[in-house]
Amino acid sequence: MGDPAGVSPELLARLLSKSELLDQAAVAVIGDRRVLAEGEKIAGLSVDMPVVPLSELDRAAPGAPVFIDLGHLDPATLRMKEASAEGGAFAIRNFKEALLLAKADRIDGIMFTPFNKLALKMAGNPYPDEIRWATDILDWKGECSEYNRLDNLWNARVTSHEPLKDVAGLLTRQRVVAAIEATTATLKAAGIARPRIAVAGLNPHAGEGGLFGREEIDVIAPAVAEAQARQYAVEGPFPADTVWIKARRGDYDVVLTMYHDQGQIALKLLGFERGVTILGGMPVPITTPAHGTAYDIAGNGVADPSATIRAFETLLSLTSLRMARTAA
């Protein structure tokens, strides 16, 4: 369960009403049953699942989900529609328990309903997002990043949750090459045999030959050339305002952008209600809806569950592929 002050509880209730999805996996929900009950009221649904302790996680079976009730938040004490330390602590505790289960090889995949990064920070997360925090819990040293997926179109990033004023200084040839490598590995893990990557420039018109900046000349183009020499299917840098047209018509599987909003604006405009975020590079598949906590509409019963359903479907796919590779 994600942030309890936003739309997460009602989205979870709507997901748990989709029996055809729950038939495909042994699902355990981690959170507080009282918070889910509030989500049920808002969604106008009733969810029937036994409450079990963590030690009885294995009672979950396809079509028979269980609820692990940590009993750590009375929704009556929470102010809805705003970020708080209490809401952040609730979400991060749930996520931690799931990560620890994954670390112990007791679960195969994780999906969380939307977090609020400010609330996580207020609850003590030392990082600007949940990615680095998750790697700490997992003791994972591999290359990790946040990816977004809209149907068959992906977005990857060289930098993510960084102030815009810092982005140019964070770009290096090595970092762009590493992002190309990590993006290829993530999409291969999702079943794309040879991912086709379009790399966006940083500056307007991809720098216009140095007129608007030299990052394309000094950093990005050399990184693309190095990756091409290593047989990666990558091209660019392209102007960021037109590269998505090429990707949308099917020329590429993924656009590697230089910073967060270069990709997020495009994908959310193309299909806000279907977008999924994937924490790629982790030792366990992790997904979430690409939208946020939507405090403005929380409690109104109008939150669209489509992205939550897509996130669960994506997790099923990623987990099945990973399990098949492991078995082979």
C-alpha positions in Angstrom: 0.0 0.0 0.0 1.3 3.4 -1.0 0.6 6.9 0.4 -2.7 6.7 2.4 -3.7 10.3 2.1 -4.1 10.2 -1.7 -5.8 7.8 -4.1 -3.8 4.8 -3.3 -6.3 3.1 -1.0 -9.2 3.4 -3.5 -7.0 2.3 -6.4 -5.9 -0.8 -4.5 -9.5 -1.7 -3.7 -10.4 -1.4 -7.4 -7.4 -3.6 -8.4 -8.4 -6.3 -5.8 -11.8 -6.4 -7.4 -10.3 -7.7 -10.6 -10.5 -11.5 -10.0 -9.2 -12.3 -13.5 -5.9 -10.7 -12.6 -5.6 -12.1 -9.1 -6.1 -15.6 -10.6 -2.7 -15.2 -12.3 -0.5 -14.8 -9.1 -0.4 -15.5 -5.4 -1.0 -12.0 -4.1 -0.2 -10.6 -0.6 -1.1 -7.1 0.3 1.0 -5.3 2.9 -0.4 -2.4 4.8 -3.2 -1.7 7.3 -6.6 -3.2 6.8 -8.3 -0.1 8.2 -6.8 2.0 5.4 -7.9 -0.4 2.8 -11.4 -0.4 4.3 -11.5 3.4 3.8 -10.5 2.8 0.2 -13.3 0.3 -0.2 -15.8 2.8 1.0 -14.6 5.4 -1.4 -14.6 3.0 -4.3 -17.9 1.5 -3.3 -16.5 -2.0 -3.2 -16.0 -4.8 -0.7 -12.8 -6.8 -0.7 -12.9 -10.3 0.9 -9.5 -11.6 1.9 -8.1 -13.2 5.1 -5.8 -11.3 7.3 -2.6 -13.2 8.0 0.7 -12.5 9.8 3.9 -12.2 7.8 4.9 -15.7 8.9 1.9 -17.0 7.0 2.6 -15.3 3.7 2.6 -18.6 1.9 -1.2 -18.9 2.4 -1.5 -16.7 -0.6 -2.5 -18.6 -3.7 -3.7 -17.8 -7.2 -7.2 -16.4 -6.9 -6.9 -16.3 -3.1 -5.0 -13.2 -2.0 -4.1 -12.5 1.6 -3.7 -9.3 3.6 -0.7 -8.8 5.9 -2.0 -6.3 8.4 0.8 -4.4 10.1 -1.7 -2.3 12.1 0.4 0.8 11.9 -2.0 3.5 10.8 -5.4 4.5 12.0 -6.9 6.5 9.1 -9.0 8.5 11.5 -5.7 10.1 12.7 -4.6 11.1 9.2 -5.2 14.3 7.3 -6.3 13.4 3.8 -5.1 15.2 0.6 -1.7 16.3 2.0 1.8 15.0 2.4 2.7 14.0 6.0 5.4 12.2 8.0 2.7 9.7 9.1 1.6 8.9 5.5 5.2 8.6 4.4 6.1 6.3 7.3 3.1 4.1 6.4 4.2 3.8 2.8 7.9 3.3 3.4 7.3 0.6 6.1 5.1 -1.4 3.7 7.7 -1.1 1.0 10.5 -2.1 3.4 8.6 -5.3 4.4 8.1 -6.2 0.8 11.7 -5.6 0.0 12.9 -7.7 2.9 10.6 -10.5 1.7 12.2 -10.2 -1.8 15.7 -10.2 -0.3 14.8 -13.5 1.5 13.5 -15.0 -1.8 10.0 -15.3 -0.4 8.3 -13.2 -3.1 9.0 -12.8 -6.8 7.8 -9.2 -7.5 6.6 -6.0 -5.9 4.0 -3.4 -7.0 3.2 -0.4 -4.9 0.4 2.2 -5.3 1.6 5.8 -5.6 4.1 7.2 -3.1 4.6 10.9 -2.4 8.3 11.7 -2.3 7.9 14.7 0.0 6.0 12.5 2.5 8.8 9.8 2.3 11.3 12.6 3.0 9.3 13.8 5.9 9.3 10.2 7.2 13.1 10.0 7.1 14.1 8.8 3.7 17.6 10.3 3.1 17.3 10.2 -0.7 15.2 12.2 -3.1 13.2 9.1 -4.2 12.6 5.5 -3.3 15.1 4.0 -5.7 18.3 4.5 -3.7 16.5 3.7 -0.5 15.3 0.4 -1.9 18.9 -0.6 -3.0 20.0 0.0 0.5 17.4 -2.3 1.9 18.3 -5.0 -0.7 22.0 -4.5 -0.3 22.1 -4.1 -4.1 25.1 -2.5 -5.8 24.0 -2.8 -9.4 23.0 0.0 -11.8 19.4 1.0 -11.1 17.1 3.6 -12.6 13.4 4.5 -13.0 11.8 3.7 -16.4 8.4 4.6 -17.7 6.4 2.4 -20.1 3.3 3.3 -22.1 2.2 0.2 -23.9 5.2 -0.8 -26.1 6.9 2.6 -25.8 9.6 3.1 -23.1 11.4 6.1 -21.6 14.7 5.9 -19.8 16.8 8.7 -18.2 20.4 9.6 -17.7 19.4 11.8 -14.7 16.1 11.6 -12.9 15.1 13.3 -9.7 17.7 16.1 -9.9 17.3 19.9 -9.9 17.2 21.1 -13.5 20.1 23.6 -12.8 22.4 20.6 -12.0 21.6 18.4 -15.0 24.3 19.7 -17.4 27.0 19.3 -14.9 25.9 15.7 -14.1 26.2 14.6 -17.7 29.4 12.7 -18.7 30.2 10.4 -21.5 30.6 7.5 -19.1 27.2 8.2 -17.5 25.4 8.3 -20.8 27.1 5.1 -21.9 26.1 3.4 -18.6 22.5 4.5 -19.1 22.5 3.0 -22.6 23.9 -0.3 -21.2 21.4 -0.3 -18.3 18.5 0.5 -20.6 19.4 -2.3 -23.0 19.5 -4.7 -20.1 16.2 -3.6 -18.6 14.3 -3.9 -21.9 15.9 -7.3 -22.6 14.6 -8.4 -19.3 11.2 -7.3 -20.4 11.4 -9.5 -23.5 12.8 -7.2 -26.2 15.6 -9.1 -27.8 17.5 -6.1 -29.3 16.2 -2.8 -27.9 16.3 0.1 -30.3 17.3 3.2 -28.4 16.9 6.9 -29.5 19.0 9.3 -27.4 17.7 12.8 -26.9 19.9 15.9 -26.8 20.0 18.2 -23.8 19.7 21.6 -25.5 17.1 23.1 -27.9 17.5 21.6 -31.4 20.1 19.2 -29.9 22.4 22.1 -29.6 22.2 23.2 -33.2 25.8 22.4 -33.9 27.0 24.1 -30.7 25.0 27.3 -31.1 22.8 26.5 -28.1 25.3 24.4 -26.1 28.1 21.9 -26.5 26.8 18.9 -24.4 25.7 17.1 -27.6 29.1 17.6 -29.2 31.3 17.0 -26.2 29.3 14.4 -24.2 26.2 12.8 -25.8 27.4 12.1 -29.4 30.7 10.6 -28.2 28.8 8.4 -25.8 26.4 7.2 -28.6 29.4 6.5 -30.9 31.1 4.4 -28.1 27.9 2.4 -27.6 27.5 1.9 -31.3 31.0 0.6 -31.5 30.1 -1.9 -28.8 27.1 -3.1 -30.9 24.3 -1.4 -29.1 21.3 -0.5 -31.3 21.4 3.2 -30.5 21.1 6.5 -32.4 21.2 10.2 -31.6 21.4 12.7 -30.2 18.0 13.9 -31.5 16.2 17.1 -30.6 14.0 16.3 -27.6 11.0 18.0 -29.1 10.9 15.6 -32.2 12.4 12.4 -31.0 9.1 11.2 -29.5 7.5 11.5 -32.9 10.0 9.0 -34.2 9.5 6.7 -31.3 5.7 6.9 -31.4 5.6 5.8 -35.1 7.7 2.7 -34.1 11.2 3.6 -35.1 12.5 3.0 -31.6 11.5 1.0 -28.5 12.8 3.5 -26.0 13.9 7.1 -25.8 16.8 7.8 -23.5 16.3 11.4 -22.1 18.8 13.5 -20.3 16.4 14.5 -17.5 13.1 13.7 -15.9 10.6 15.9 -17.7 12.0 15.3 -21.2 10.3 12.0 -21.1 7.6 12.3 -18.5 5.8 15.1 -20.2 5.7 13.2 -23.5 4.5 9.9 -22.1 1.9 11.4 -19.8 0.5 13.4 -22.6 0.4 10.3 -24.9 -1.4 8.2 -22.3 -1.6 9.4 -18.7 -4.1 6.8 -17.7 -2.0 3.9 -19.0 1.5 4.7 -17.9 3.6 2.4 -15.7 6.9 3.1 -13.8 9.4 0.3 -13.5 12.4 0.4 -11.1 14.8 -1.3 -13.5 18.0 -3.0 -12.6 16.8 -4.3 -9.2 17.2 -8.0 -8.3 13.4 -8.2 -8.2 10.8 -6.6 -10.6 9.2 -3.5 -9.1 6.4 -1.5 -10.7 3.9 1.3 -9.8 1.5 3.5 -11.7 3.3 6.4 -13.4 1.0 9.0 -11.9 1.2 10.4 -8.4 -0.9 10.4 -5.3 -3.5 12.8 -6.8 -4.3 14.6 -3.5 -6.7 16.9 -5.4 -9.2 14.1 -6.2 -8.5 11.7 -3.3 -11.6 10.5 -1.6 -13.9 11.5 -4.4 -14.2 8.0 -5.9 -13.2 9.2 -9.3 -9.6 7.9 -9.5 -9.0 5.9 -12.7 -7.5 2.5 -11.9 -6.2 1.9 -15.4 -2.6 2.7 -14.7 -2.7 0.6 -11.5 -4.1 -2.3 -13.4 -1.4 -1.9 -16.1 1.3 -1.8 -13.4 0.1 -5.1 -12.0 -0.1 -6.6 -15.5 3.4 -5.4 -16.2 4.6 -6.9 -13.0 3.1 -10.2 -13.9 4.9 -10.1 -17.3 8.3 -9.1 -15.8 8.1 -11.6 -13.1 7.1 -14.5 -15.4 10.0 -13.7 -17.7 12.4 -13.6 -14.8 11.2 -16.9 -13.4 11.4 -18.5 -16.9 15.0 -17.3 -17.2 15.9 -18.6 -13.8 14.3 -21.9 -14.5 16.3 -22.2 -17.7 
